[in-house]
Amino acid sequence: MNKEIKIYISITSLLLIDLILYLTFEISFIGNLIDRIILWFWFISTFYIVFKYIRRKWAKIYGGILIIMIGLSLLPMMVPFLTTIGFAIVSQDSIKIDNEIHIRETSKSVIAMPYISVLKNYWIFEREIGKTDFSFEINNEFFRIDDAKSIKRLPESNGQKIILEFEFENGKILREI
């Protein structure tokens, strides 16, 4: 087997493992940059491999399968297609709380409600350890995470629960995660 095909299979496997871990166990690489690089490298290398080996039967079949799968994912309101694209393209800024955790407003699907994800760092990976509603109500006014003046992890937090204090203009809200 050709060296570039082995590299392509490795990149494809890495992308699939990353996507499956993200959607099932909420584990991904820290930040979104590595996910984006993997997706775009796979995308560009797919065109390269398919067009370079287009005369071979396996390349025609593989290219056809990819086109059919994209077409089928467009049928249910494009949700699978947009979720896969959104996995590595949507920019999600995270807010560092302390050395151990950070939070991010996110959504796993284009049609799902957003939520605040609490993430814990594990070397080059991060894992979602909790989640909470994305909106905060104070005196009949709704705020989002971007409106917060400060976000603190309270020292009463133990290994099981994390208590975050969100401070807004109109007051403070505690969330147990």
C-alpha positions in Angstrom: 0.0 0.0 0.0 1.2 3.5 -0.9 2.6 5.7 1.9 0.2 8.6 1.2 -2.8 6.2 1.3 -1.6 4.9 4.7 -1.3 8.6 5.9 -4.8 9.3 4.6 -6.3 6.2 6.3 -4.6 7.4 9.6 -6.1 10.9 9.2 -9.5 9.4 8.4 -9.3 7.1 11.5 -8.2 10.0 13.7 -11.1 12.2 12.5 -13.7 9.4 13.0 -12.3 8.6 16.5 -12.3 12.3 17.4 -15.9 12.7 16.2 -17.2 9.6 17.9 -15.5 10.4 21.2 -16.9 14.0 21.0 -20.5 12.9 20.3 -20.6 9.9 22.7 -18.2 10.6 25.6 -17.8 14.4 25.3 -14.0 14.0 24.9 -12.1 16.1 22.4 -8.8 17.8 21.9 -8.2 21.0 24.0 -9.8 23.9 22.2 -11.2 23.5 18.7 -8.1 24.3 16.7 -6.8 20.7 16.5 -10.3 19.4 15.5 -10.4 22.0 12.7 -7.0 21.1 11.5 -7.8 17.4 11.4 -11.1 18.1 9.5 -9.6 20.4 6.9 -6.6 18.2 6.4 -8.9 15.2 5.9 -11.2 17.2 3.5 -8.3 18.4 1.3 -6.5 15.1 1.3 -9.8 13.3 0.3 -9.9 15.3 -2.9 -6.2 14.7 -3.5 -6.5 10.9 -3.0 -9.7 10.5 -4.9 -8.6 12.6 -7.9 -5.1 11.1 -8.0 -6.3 7.6 -8.0 -9.6 8.2 -10.0 -8.7 5.6 -12.6 -8.7 2.8 -9.9 -11.9 1.1 -9.1 -11.6 1.6 -5.3 -11.2 5.4 -5.7 -14.4 5.6 -7.9 -16.3 3.5 -5.3 -14.9 5.5 -2.3 -15.7 8.8 -4.1 -19.2 7.6 -4.9 -19.8 6.4 -1.4 -18.8 9.9 0.0 -21.1 11.7 -2.5 -24.0 9.4 -1.6 -23.4 9.8 2.1 -23.3 13.6 1.8 -26.5 13.4 -0.3 -28.2 11.2 2.3 -27.2 13.5 5.2 -28.8 16.4 3.4 -32.2 14.7 3.4 -33.1 15.1 7.1 -32.9 18.9 7.0 -29.1 18.7 6.6 -28.7 18.0 10.4 -26.0 15.2 10.2 -24.1 17.2 7.6 -24.2 20.5 9.5 -23.4 18.8 12.8 -20.3 17.2 11.3 -19.2 20.5 9.7 -20.1 22.4 12.9 -18.0 20.0 14.9 -14.8 21.5 13.6 -15.7 24.9 12.1 -17.8 26.7 14.6 -15.7 28.9 16.8 -16.4 28.4 20.5 -14.4 30.6 22.9 -13.8 29.2 26.3 -13.5 31.0 29.6 -10.8 29.7 31.9 -12.0 29.4 35.5 -8.9 28.0 37.1 -6.0 25.7 36.2 -8.2 22.7 36.1 -11.5 23.7 34.4 -12.9 26.1 31.8 -16.4 26.7 30.4 -17.8 27.2 27.0 -21.2 27.9 25.6 -21.8 25.2 23.0 -24.3 22.9 21.3 -23.8 19.4 19.9 -26.2 19.9 17.0 -27.4 22.8 14.9 -31.0 22.2 16.1 -30.2 21.6 19.8 -30.5 24.3 22.5 -27.1 25.7 23.5 -25.8 25.0 27.0 -22.8 25.9 29.1 -20.3 23.1 29.1 -17.8 22.7 32.0 -14.6 21.1 30.7 -11.7 19.6 32.5 -8.2 19.4 30.9 -6.4 16.1 30.6 -3.1 16.8 28.9 -4.0 17.4 25.3 -7.6 16.3 25.7 -10.6 17.9 27.5 -13.7 16.2 28.8 -17.1 17.6 29.6 -17.6 17.0 33.3 -20.9 19.0 33.6 -23.4 21.2 31.9 -25.9 23.9 32.8 -28.4 26.2 31.2 -27.0 28.8 28.9 -29.2 31.6 30.2 -29.3 33.3 33.6 -32.4 35.1 34.9 -32.1 38.0 37.3 -35.1 40.2 38.0 -36.9 39.0 34.9 -33.9 39.9 32.7 -32.0 37.1 30.9 -28.3 37.1 30.5 -25.8 34.9 28.7 -22.3 33.9 29.6 -20.8 36.8 27.5 -22.7 39.3 29.8 -20.9 38.0 33.0 -18.5 40.4 34.7 -16.7 37.5 36.4 -17.0 33.8 36.9 -15.5 32.1 39.9 -15.2 28.6 41.2 -16.3 28.6 44.8 -14.0 26.9 47.3 -16.9 24.9 48.7 -16.7 22.8 45.6 -15.7 19.2 46.3 -14.6 16.4 44.0 -18.2 15.5 43.1 -19.8 18.9 42.6 -18.5 22.2 41.2 -20.2 25.4 42.3 -19.7 28.4 40.0 -20.6 31.9 40.8 -21.6 34.1 37.8 -21.6 37.8 38.5 -23.7 40.1 36.3 -24.6 43.8 36.5 -27.8 43.1 38.4 -26.6 40.4 40.8 -24.9 37.0 41.2 -26.1 33.5 40.4 -24.7 30.2 41.8 -24.8 27.1 39.6 -24.0 23.7 41.0 -22.6 21.4 38.3 
